Amino acid sequence: MRKLSKIAIVSCALSLSLPAVSAETLKLGVLATLSGSGTAWGIAMQGAAELAAEDVNSRGGLEVAGKKYTVEITAYDDRYKAADALTAVNRLIFDDQIKFIVGPLGSAPALAVLPVSTENKVITMTLAFTPKALSPDFPYSFRPVIPTDVFSDPQVKWVVDKLGAKRIGTLYPNDESGQQVSIANEAAYNKVGATFVAKEPFERERVDFVPLLTRVLAQKIDAFELDGNAPQTAGLLVKQLRELGFKGPIIRTGGDATPDILQIAGKEAAENIYVHQAVDPASPVMKEYTRRFEAKYKVPMNAFSPFFYANIQALFSAMKQAGTVTDTDKVRETMLGMSNFATVLGKVNWTGEAQWKSNQQLDAPFYVAVLKDGAPQIVARCNPTECK
C-alpha cells in the first residue's frame, strides 16, 4: 500500500517526468486528506492530478500559446480539518505561487479555504458536498463530483421503494461536512415516507461506535443509512453493526466508500449493501483508468478519482484555448464555455445555475449498485430526477 505521511501538512512536490529542455513549469496544487479516515478520497484526488500531469508531460509538456509547460504537482495533507486546510491553502497560494488547486476535500475545509482562494482568483476543484461550495460568492470554485443534494432524492426513492424500509437509523460526523450530507439525506427519506428515528452525531476521529450503534438499534430500525461518512469510518460502521447482530439492510447515500467497506468489514458483512455508484466500472475507458490508477498506487481506485481527472482534462484544454496559464479569469470563462467535452467520464457539461446560481457543477450520470460477492453490481442508472 502506498506509504502516506502522518504529518499534518506534507509537501510532496513532484516532477512527474523529465521536462523538455525548453519547457517551463506549470504548478498544480493538491489540497486533500492524505492521512486518517478520508485517505481514500485524498489519494483519489492526488492520483487524478498526477495521472493527468503524466499524460501531458509524456508528450513533452502542455503547449499553451507556443510554449511547452511541464506540469508539477505540489500536495499538502489537510487531515480533513479546516484549520490545516487553511494553513495549506496559504502555503499553496503565497509560498508556492499556485493558481490552480485540486481540492479542498470536505465541506468544513472548503468553507475555510474558499474565501482565501476566491480573493486571490485561484481556481479550485472541490469535493465538498455543501451547497455553500458553489455560489456566486465563489466564482473560481468548480465541483467535478455529484453531491448528495443531487443524487439523494432519486437514489433514496429507488432504494426505499425496493426495500420498503420506513424506520431509518444513522450516524454522522458533527461538522459541516457531516451535517450537510445528513440534512440532504433526511429530507430525501422524508419525501418518500421514511423517517430517521435514530440519528447520532460523533466527532470525526472516533473509531468505536458500539455505544452509539447500540442506542440506534434500540429504536428497532428497518435499515441503517451510512450517510456521507469517510470511507474508513463507513467500513467500521458496517463491521460493528454486523458484530452487534444487525441483519437488516444497510444503505450508502454518500460518496464512494465501497473498497474500504469491503476491506474493513469483509465481503460477507457487506453483502447486499446498496451504495451510490459514481461511475460504471464496466465501461472500457473506466476499466483502463482503474487499471492505470491501481497499478501506480497499489490500492483500490476510489470512484471520485476519474471525476477530478475529467476536471483537470477540461482545465488543461481551457488553458490551451485561452492561451494562458496565469490568467485565471480567462481560463475560468473558457472552461465554462466548453460543452459536450470528451473526458474519461464520457462527454460532460457544466450545470448548477438553477440550484446554486453557479454553473460550475459537472454534469454526469450516476448509478445505484448493490454489493454482491465482494463487488458492486449496478442495478439502476440515475439522473437528478429519477433512477431506473
ABEGO torsion letter per residue (X at the ends): XBBBBABABBBBBBBABBBBAABBBBBBBBBBBABEAAAAAAAAAAAAAAAAAAAAAAAGEBBBGGBBBBBBBBBBBAGGBAAAAAAAAAAAAAAAGBABBBOBABAAAAAAAAAAAAAAGBBBBBABABAAABBAABAABBBABBBAAAAAAAAAAAAAAAAGBABBBBBBBBBAAAAAAAAAAAAAAAAAGBBBABBBBBBAABABAAAAAAAAAAAGBABBBAEABBAAAAAAAAAAAAAAGBABBBBBBBBBAAAAAAAAAEAAAABGBBBBBABBAABAAAAAAAAAAAAAAGBBBBAAAAAAAAAAAAAAAAAAAAGBAABAAAAAAAAAABBGBBBAAEBBBBBGAAAAGBAABBBBBBBBBBBBGGBBBBABBBBAABBX
